[in-house]
């Protein structure tokens, strides 16, 4: 029969064993966490978000949104004349014009103002933008 002292020592040994295995599990989890951090830090994931788009990216998106509204098939945007303003909350306002030749051969110039909201993501993708307002004169 075991004495009280022997029972106490066995319980203490079991507690020590359990504590050691818990420590080893925590150390293993810590090592895995560090490895994941190193992988993220050394990968090329910095290019995922490179800041807000510039005026050229916003103007390129504006042309994508305007082109379907023009009835003529031959459209040329006046790229060197656009004006750009950035409001708060990633709202971009572009003012410019385009020339279009109708099927009858008549050439017209249309001024436009478009407001686009950058929603996040790649600045060169249409899904990253939302049309807020478009005025054509």
MOVEN-V811123 format. One record per pair of residues at least 12 apart in sequence whose ideal C-beta (glycine too) atoms are under 10 Angstrom apart, sorted by the first residue. I is the first residue (numbers start at 1). J is the second residue. D is the distance in whole Angstrom. If there is no record, write none. Layout:
BEGIN
i/j/d
I/J/D
I/J/D
END
This chain:
BEGIN
i/j/d
47/122/10
48/121/9
48/122/9
49/120/8
49/121/9
49/122/9
50/122/9
50/123/8
51/123/9
52/86/8
52/90/6
52/92/9
52/118/6
52/120/9
52/123/8
53/86/10
53/90/9
53/92/8
53/116/10
53/118/6
53/121/10
53/122/9
53/123/3
53/124/8
53/128/8
53/129/9
54/84/9
54/86/9
54/92/10
54/123/8
55/82/8
55/83/9
55/84/4
55/85/9
55/86/8
55/92/8
55/94/8
56/79/9
56/82/9
56/84/9
56/123/10
56/124/10
57/92/9
57/118/9
57/122/9
57/123/4
57/124/6
57/128/9
57/129/9
58/82/9
58/84/7
58/85/10
58/86/8
58/90/10
58/91/10
58/92/4
58/93/9
58/94/6
58/114/9
58/116/6
58/118/8
58/123/8
58/129/8
59/77/8
59/79/8
59/82/5
59/83/10
59/84/7
59/92/9
59/94/6
59/96/7
59/114/9
59/116/10
60/77/10
60/79/10
60/94/10
60/123/9
60/124/7
61/92/8
61/94/9
61/114/9
61/116/6
61/118/9
61/123/8
61/124/8
61/125/9
61/126/7
61/128/8
61/129/5
61/131/9
62/77/9
62/82/8
62/84/9
62/92/8
62/93/9
62/94/4
62/95/10
62/96/7
62/112/8
62/113/10
62/114/5
62/115/9
62/116/6
62/129/9
62/131/9
62/134/9
63/75/9
63/77/6
63/79/9
63/82/9
63/94/9
63/96/9
63/98/8
63/114/9
64/116/10
64/124/10
64/126/6
64/129/8
64/131/10
65/94/10
65/112/10
65/114/6
65/116/7
65/126/8
65/129/8
65/130/10
65/131/5
65/134/7
66/94/9
66/96/9
66/98/7
66/110/9
66/112/6
66/114/7
66/131/10
66/134/7
66/136/8
67/98/9
69/110/10
69/112/9
69/114/10
69/134/7
69/136/7
70/98/7
70/100/6
70/108/10
70/110/8
70/112/10
70/136/9
71/100/8
71/102/7
71/103/9
72/98/10
72/99/9
72/100/4
72/101/6
72/102/5
72/103/7
72/104/10
72/106/9
72/107/9
72/108/8
72/110/10
73/100/8
73/101/8
73/102/9
73/103/8
74/99/9
74/100/6
74/101/4
74/102/9
74/103/9
74/105/10
74/107/9
75/98/6
75/99/7
75/100/5
75/101/8
75/110/9
76/98/6
76/99/5
76/100/8
76/101/9
76/107/10
76/109/10
77/96/7
77/97/8
77/98/5
77/99/8
77/100/10
77/112/9
78/96/6
78/97/5
78/98/6
78/99/7
78/109/8
78/111/10
79/96/8
79/98/10
80/96/9
81/95/9
81/96/6
81/97/7
81/111/10
82/94/6
82/95/7
82/96/4
82/97/8
82/112/10
83/95/4
83/96/7
83/113/9
84/96/9
85/113/10
85/115/9
86/118/9
87/115/8
87/117/9
87/132/10
89/117/7
89/118/9
90/116/9
90/117/6
90/118/4
90/119/8
90/120/8
90/129/10
90/130/10
91/115/6
91/116/7
91/117/5
91/118/8
91/130/10
91/132/7
91/133/10
92/114/9
92/115/7
92/116/5
92/117/8
92/118/7
92/129/9
92/132/9
93/113/7
93/114/7
93/115/5
93/116/8
93/132/9
93/133/9
94/112/8
94/113/7
94/114/5
94/115/8
94/116/7
94/134/10
95/111/7
95/112/7
95/113/5
95/114/8
95/135/9
96/110/10
96/111/8
96/112/6
96/113/8
96/114/8
97/109/6
97/110/6
97/111/5
97/112/7
97/136/9
97/137/9
98/110/6
98/111/9
98/112/7
98/136/9
109/137/10
110/136/5
110/137/7
111/135/9
111/136/7
111/137/5
112/134/7
112/135/7
112/136/5
112/137/7
113/133/8
113/134/8
113/135/5
113/136/8
113/137/8
114/131/7
114/132/8
114/133/7
114/134/5
114/135/8
114/136/9
115/130/10
115/131/8
115/132/4
115/133/4
115/134/8
115/135/9
116/128/10
116/129/5
116/130/7
116/131/6
116/132/6
116/133/9
116/134/9
117/129/7
117/130/5
117/131/8
117/132/5
117/133/10
118/130/8
END
